[in-house]
Amino acid sequence: MNILVFDVETIPDIDSGKKIFNLEGLSDKNAAELMFSHRYQKSNGRTEFLQHYLHKIVTISVVLKTDDKLSVWSLGDKDSTETELLERFFEGIERYTPVIVSWNGSGFDLPVIHYRSLIHGVVAQRYWENGDDDQSFRWNNYLSRFHSRHTDLMDVLSGYITTARAPLNEIATILGFPGKMGMSGEKVWDCYLDGDIESIRNYCETDVLNTYLIYLKYQLMRGRLTNDLYITECQKVCDMLENENKIHLKEFLKVWQAC
């Protein structure tokens, strides 16, 4: 079974915000501030977090597990367009037909991916298959909330109860995994404004690593992995990270081993 763990990092979609809120002529930073302010007012002071359709994807990071390979990386490069990132994501699904795994992917990542794909006209036949052309997808596809081709760990572990949902960082920490290491989603916009795309990509990669490790623990709990197999799969992650030359991945391994 092929497994693709994914996570996206986003910034405000300034172009759409300027169209909707008549913000032409403002800098990106000032336009974003007004978008946040509008959201805060519209939510009656509950949140500044923008609606899904006002997010733009700047990073998609993945862990890919196949029969003979385990890898973690961010799609494209720091200069890739949003369209290129989306095309690469769906190319992976076309090629591997994996089980896709996320933390809050149903609630955030995938709706954003859907809107951005709609805007850019990105074709993804395999992803949108619901059984019309492939009968095996009728009862198990990527789109149905309760089908296993997409496992949203946050949804599944909370029993789909909103008040029972937990943050990725806290569950990872409880389980003895590194969690977030000095970076968080709240800092992505500032990093982007500073031109530091690399830090955003590195941060996103540690998020998918945490998610994959939680997924292994989840499979152990389900009885899909024995304790020995679970230890073996964790060791494969260690081996992969030891062979990586990226500083943030070496640091992830170091923190994990110290937990």
Beta strands, then each sheet from edge to edge (+ up, - down):
strand 1: 3-12
strand 2: 55-66
strand 3: 69-74
strand 4: 99-102
strand 5: 150-152
sheet 1: 3+ 2- 1+ 4+ 5+
end
